[in-house]
């Protein structure tokens, strides 16, 4: 919980803003079934599924946006990940959670084995 994948620069669409844009993941479970779509900024935020992202696994996320009828140049989509890290505490056991925001390399988000 707490990890996100964000796509930005998806501008020039007719798809209205919604907190429930349908999204699929392959393999299944990579993200929740719906993302937060913000039309004005062209930003789609996906929440990573409950099991997190598996190490050495390529994920494909699919969603539909409707283009306008106007001609436009192709956009360059930026992708970033916000990753909630879990680390075991030596003395007391349990977990501590911290957030680390870093840009993702194209569609390749790399995770580290806990």
Secondary structure, 3 states (H helix, E strand, C coil): CCCEEEEECCCCECCCCEEEEECEEECCCCECCEEEEECCCCEEEEEECCCCCCCCCCCEEECCCCECCCCCCCCCCEEEEEEEEEEECCCCCCEEEEEEEEECECCECCCCCC
